[in-house]
């Protein structure tokens, strides 16, 4: 019998114990423990190989924010446990037929960023079934305990497999409160545009925010700490305009946000700056931004969106992503499409 991907995950957990012990360690953290309901929460994840052997994990394009092989275990304020998965899963594959993954040597690590803004319920298997309609992941005030899970179906024998088919991260705590009237208005503006693209994460390009509502919120509530989200969303929206003068306004706004909020979404801001510059034909400056971002944030070499756009800017070849993936499959994390610049 063939099962769809989510059914395979649920079946796997129904048959296996809930925890796995391994010298492969996954850690997860957030920028803060305190958030407002509907505030975008970014989760940093690192998978580290502390074994003496090279292991093979899913390719980097099958990890990350679409979370095909990852999900969140969330203890809600009520104490109820939910497994929640991200909205967009882009890769379809018969289990066992996929690529052999990519090697992670002893002492190696992979860095990921997840944006669990809106998710849907997938389990646990013994829990009463819930609606699978997407909703905000952290949608009510109170305390949440969260773990990230990396799961491997038993049929994928070519990949490293945790003892029970799942590797859990450490548990971290989030405290959510209700927004004030001003904060609610800002978040309404942030979420008033293309909600699906917003939910794809802060590295997703070509965001179509509601420009009028974003500008109104920025003008009226400009001193609120949450206004950084509105300015970031407006910058992304304008930067991908087909009108070059408007696109440059968006790029300039992203630069302003970067300067004024140095601890906020710097990797994502530089990605959008560089990508937008390349799209309007300023490829030389785009490549400079990409290189500076990689120097500042070396973990971006594991960011599929960032690296494939950087390689595209270097070559403008539609299949250049294949080079990135094939090199990683050989254990080489290339920084550039240029042979002499590869690591």
C-alpha positions as CSV (number, residue, x, y, z in Angstrom):
1,X,0.0,0.0,0.0
2,X,1.3,3.5,-0.8
3,X,0.9,6.2,1.7
4,X,1.1,10.0,1.1
5,X,4.1,11.7,2.7
6,X,2.2,12.9,5.8
7,X,0.6,9.5,6.3
8,X,4.1,8.0,6.2
9,X,5.3,10.3,9.0
10,X,2.2,9.5,11.1
11,X,2.7,5.8,10.5
12,X,6.3,6.0,11.4
13,X,5.6,7.6,14.8
14,X,2.7,5.1,15.5
15,X,5.2,2.3,15.2
16,X,8.3,3.8,16.9
17,X,9.1,5.3,20.2
18,X,8.9,9.1,20.5
19,X,12.5,9.9,21.2
20,X,15.8,9.0,19.6
21,X,19.2,8.9,21.1
22,X,22.1,9.8,18.8
23,X,25.4,11.6,18.6
24,X,23.8,13.6,15.8
25,X,22.5,16.7,17.6
26,X,19.9,19.2,16.5
27,X,19.6,22.5,18.3
28,X,17.0,25.2,17.9
29,X,16.7,28.8,19.2
30,X,14.9,32.0,18.7
31,X,16.0,35.6,19.0
32,X,13.7,36.2,22.0
33,X,11.4,34.2,24.3
34,X,8.8,36.9,24.3
35,X,6.5,37.7,21.4
36,X,3.1,39.1,20.5
37,X,0.4,36.9,19.0
38,X,0.8,36.9,15.2
39,X,4.3,38.4,15.4
40,X,6.6,36.6,12.9
41,X,8.8,34.1,14.8
42,X,12.1,33.0,13.3
43,X,13.7,29.7,14.5
44,X,17.4,29.0,14.0
45,X,18.2,25.3,13.6
46,X,21.6,23.6,13.5
47,X,22.2,19.9,12.8
48,X,25.7,18.9,14.0
49,X,27.4,15.5,13.4
50,X,29.2,14.6,16.7
51,X,29.9,11.0,15.5
52,X,33.2,9.8,14.2
53,X,31.7,8.9,10.9
54,X,30.4,10.8,7.9
55,X,26.6,10.6,7.6
56,X,24.3,11.5,4.8
57,X,21.3,13.8,5.3
58,X,18.5,15.0,3.1
59,X,19.7,17.5,0.4
60,X,19.6,21.1,1.6
61,X,16.8,21.9,-0.8
62,X,14.6,19.4,0.9
63,X,15.1,20.9,4.3
64,X,14.4,24.4,5.5
65,X,11.2,26.4,5.5
66,X,9.0,24.1,3.4
67,X,9.8,21.5,6.1
68,X,9.2,18.4,4.0
69,X,11.2,16.3,6.4
70,X,10.8,18.5,9.4
71,X,7.9,19.5,11.7
72,X,7.3,21.3,15.0
73,X,6.2,19.6,18.2
74,X,4.4,22.2,20.2
75,X,3.0,22.1,23.8
76,X,0.3,24.7,23.8
77,X,-0.7,26.9,26.8
78,X,-3.4,24.4,27.5
79,X,-0.9,21.6,27.7
80,X,-2.1,19.9,24.5
81,X,0.6,18.6,22.2
82,X,0.5,19.3,18.5
83,X,2.7,18.3,15.6
84,X,2.5,21.1,13.0
85,X,3.9,21.3,9.6
86,X,4.6,24.2,7.3
87,X,2.2,25.1,4.6
88,X,4.3,24.7,1.4
89,X,5.9,21.4,0.4
90,X,7.6,21.7,-2.9
91,X,9.2,18.4,-3.6
92,X,7.4,15.2,-4.6
93,X,9.2,11.9,-4.6
94,X,8.6,8.2,-4.1
95,X,10.4,7.2,-0.9
96,X,13.6,5.4,-1.7
97,X,13.9,6.8,-5.2
98,X,15.5,10.1,-4.3
99,X,19.1,11.4,-4.4
100,X,21.6,10.0,-1.9
101,X,21.5,13.1,0.1
102,X,24.6,15.1,1.1
103,X,27.5,14.1,3.4
104,X,28.0,15.7,6.8
105,X,31.5,14.8,8.0
106,X,32.5,14.4,11.7
107,X,32.3,17.8,13.3
108,X,30.3,19.2,10.4
109,X,27.0,21.1,10.8
110,X,24.2,22.5,8.7
111,X,22.4,25.7,9.6
112,X,18.8,26.4,8.8
113,X,16.2,29.1,9.4
114,X,12.6,28.3,9.8
115,X,9.6,30.7,9.9
116,X,6.7,28.8,11.5
117,X,4.2,31.6,10.9
118,X,1.3,29.5,9.7
119,X,1.2,25.7,9.9
120,X,-1.3,22.8,9.8
121,X,-1.9,19.9,12.2
122,X,-0.4,16.4,11.4
123,X,-0.5,14.6,14.7
124,X,0.4,13.0,17.1
125,X,-1.1,9.7,16.0
126,X,-2.9,9.0,19.3
127,X,-4.4,12.5,19.6
128,X,-7.9,13.2,18.4
129,X,-7.8,14.4,14.8
130,X,-8.0,18.2,14.3
131,X,-8.7,20.4,11.4
132,X,-5.9,20.6,8.9
133,X,-6.9,24.1,7.9
134,X,-3.8,26.4,8.2
135,X,-3.7,28.8,11.1
136,X,-1.2,31.0,12.9
137,X,1.1,28.6,14.8
138,X,1.2,30.6,18.0
139,X,-2.3,32.0,17.9
140,X,-3.2,32.6,21.6
141,X,-1.5,34.2,24.6
142,X,0.4,32.0,27.1
143,X,3.4,29.7,27.3
144,X,4.5,27.4,24.5
145,X,7.2,24.7,24.6
146,X,8.6,23.9,21.2
147,X,10.8,21.3,19.6
148,X,11.9,20.9,16.0
149,X,11.8,17.3,14.6
150,X,13.8,15.9,11.7
151,X,12.2,12.7,10.4
152,X,13.4,10.0,8.0
153,X,11.2,7.2,6.7
154,X,12.7,3.7,7.1
155,X,12.6,3.1,3.4
156,X,15.3,5.8,2.9
157,X,18.2,3.4,3.7
158,X,20.7,5.6,1.8
159,X,20.3,8.3,4.5
160,X,21.4,8.5,8.1
161,X,18.4,7.4,10.2
162,X,17.8,8.2,13.8
163,X,17.1,5.2,15.9
164,X,13.3,5.8,16.0
165,X,13.2,7.6,12.7
166,X,13.1,11.1,14.2
167,X,15.6,13.5,15.7
168,X,14.3,16.1,18.1
169,X,15.9,19.3,19.0
170,X,16.2,20.8,22.4
171,X,13.0,22.2,23.8
172,X,12.7,26.0,23.9
173,X,10.0,28.2,25.5
174,X,8.0,31.0,24.0
175,X,5.8,33.5,25.9
176,X,3.0,35.1,23.8
177,X,0.9,38.1,24.9
178,X,-2.0,39.8,23.2
179,X,-1.0,42.9,21.1
180,X,-1.9,46.4,22.1
181,X,-4.2,48.3,19.8
182,X,-1.2,49.9,18.0
183,X,0.6,46.5,17.6
184,X,-2.6,44.9,16.3
185,X,-2.9,47.6,13.6
186,X,0.8,47.0,12.6
187,X,0.3,43.3,12.4
188,X,-2.9,43.7,10.5
189,X,-1.0,45.7,7.9
190,X,1.9,43.1,7.8
191,X,-0.5,40.3,7.1
192,X,-2.9,42.1,4.8
193,X,-1.1,41.3,1.6
194,X,-0.2,38.0,0.0
195,X,-0.5,35.8,3.2
196,X,0.8,32.7,1.4
197,X,4.1,34.4,0.4
198,X,4.4,35.9,3.8
199,X,4.0,32.4,5.3
200,X,6.7,31.0,3.0
201,X,9.2,32.8,5.2
202,X,11.3,36.0,5.2
203,X,13.6,34.6,2.5
204,X,10.8,34.2,0.0
205,X,11.0,36.7,-2.8
206,X,8.4,38.8,-4.8
207,X,6.3,39.5,-1.7
208,X,3.1,41.4,-2.6
209,X,2.2,43.3,0.6
210,X,-0.6,45.8,0.8
211,X,1.4,48.9,0.2
212,X,-1.3,51.4,1.2
213,X,-1.9,49.7,4.6
214,X,1.9,49.3,5.3
215,X,2.6,52.9,4.6
216,X,-0.3,54.0,6.8
217,X,0.9,51.9,9.7
218,X,4.5,53.1,9.3
219,X,3.3,56.7,9.3
220,X,1.0,56.3,12.3
221,X,3.0,53.9,14.5
222,X,6.6,54.6,13.5
223,X,7.9,54.5,17.0
224,X,6.6,51.0,17.9
225,X,9.3,48.3,18.0
226,X,7.0,46.1,15.8
227,X,7.1,48.7,13.0
228,X,10.3,47.0,11.7
229,X,8.1,44.2,10.4
230,X,6.0,46.6,8.4
231,X,9.0,48.4,7.0
232,X,10.7,45.2,6.1
233,X,7.5,44.0,4.3
234,X,7.1,47.3,2.5
235,X,10.8,47.2,1.4
236,X,10.4,43.6,0.0
237,X,7.2,44.6,-1.8
238,X,8.7,47.7,-3.5
239,X,12.1,46.0,-4.2
240,X,10.5,43.5,-6.6
241,X,8.5,46.0,-8.5
242,X,8.8,45.9,-12.3
243,X,9.2,49.7,-12.2
244,X,13.0,50.3,-11.6
245,X,12.5,53.6,-9.7
246,X,10.0,51.9,-7.3
247,X,12.4,48.9,-6.9
248,X,15.2,51.2,-6.0
249,X,12.9,52.8,-3.3
250,X,12.4,49.3,-1.9
251,X,16.1,48.6,-1.9
252,X,16.8,51.9,-0.1
253,X,14.1,51.1,2.4
254,X,15.7,47.7,3.1
255,X,19.1,49.4,3.6
256,X,17.4,51.8,6.1
257,X,15.9,48.9,8.1
258,X,19.3,47.1,8.1
259,X,21.0,50.2,9.6
260,X,18.2,51.1,12.1
261,X,17.6,47.5,13.3
262,X,21.0,45.8,13.2
263,X,19.8,42.7,15.1
264,X,16.8,42.2,12.8
265,X,16.7,39.8,9.9
266,X,20.0,40.9,8.5
267,X,20.6,37.7,6.4
268,X,17.2,38.1,4.8
269,X,17.5,41.8,4.2
270,X,20.8,41.3,2.3
271,X,19.3,38.5,0.3
272,X,16.5,40.7,-0.9
273,X,18.8,43.7,-1.5
274,X,21.1,41.6,-3.7
275,X,18.4,39.8,-5.5
276,X,16.5,43.0,-6.3
277,X,19.7,44.7,-7.5
278,X,20.4,41.9,-9.8
279,X,16.8,41.9,-11.2
280,X,17.1,45.6,-12.1
281,X,20.4,45.0,-13.9
282,X,22.9,46.2,-11.2
283,X,24.5,42.8,-11.0
284,X,28.0,44.0,-9.9
285,X,26.6,45.7,-6.8
286,X,24.3,42.7,-6.2
287,X,27.4,40.4,-6.1
288,X,29.1,42.7,-3.8
289,X,26.2,42.5,-1.4
290,X,26.1,38.7,-1.7
291,X,29.8,38.5,-0.9
292,X,29.7,40.8,2.1
293,X,26.7,38.9,3.5
294,X,28.5,35.6,3.2
295,X,31.6,37.1,4.9
296,X,29.4,38.4,7.8
297,X,27.1,35.3,8.0
298,X,29.1,32.2,6.8
299,X,26.1,30.0,7.7
300,X,24.4,31.4,4.6
301,X,26.3,28.9,2.5
302,X,23.7,26.4,3.7
303,X,20.8,28.7,2.7
304,X,19.4,27.3,-0.5
305,X,17.5,30.5,-1.4
306,X,20.4,32.7,-0.8
307,X,23.0,30.6,-2.6
308,X,21.0,29.7,-5.7
309,X,20.2,33.4,-6.2
310,X,23.9,34.3,-5.7
311,X,24.9,31.7,-8.3
312,X,22.2,32.9,-10.6
313,X,23.6,36.4,-10.3
314,X,27.0,35.1,-11.3
315,X,25.9,33.1,-14.3
316,X,22.2,33.9,-15.1
317,X,21.9,30.2,-16.0
318,X,18.5,28.7,-15.1
319,X,20.0,25.4,-14.1
320,X,22.8,26.7,-12.0
321,X,21.0,25.4,-8.9
322,X,22.0,21.9,-10.1
323,X,25.7,22.9,-9.6
324,X,25.1,23.9,-6.1
325,X,23.3,20.6,-5.2
326,X,25.6,18.3,-7.1
327,X,28.7,19.9,-5.4
328,X,27.1,19.5,-2.0
329,X,26.3,15.9,-2.8
330,X,30.0,15.4,-3.2
331,X,30.7,17.2,0.2
332,X,31.7,20.5,-1.3
333,X,29.9,23.6,-0.2
334,X,30.7,26.0,-2.9
335,X,30.6,29.7,-2.4
336,X,30.8,30.6,-6.1
337,X,30.0,29.2,-9.5
338,X,33.5,30.3,-10.5
339,X,35.9,27.3,-10.3
340,X,38.8,29.3,-8.9
341,X,36.6,30.7,-6.1
342,X,35.2,27.4,-4.8
343,X,36.0,26.2,-1.4
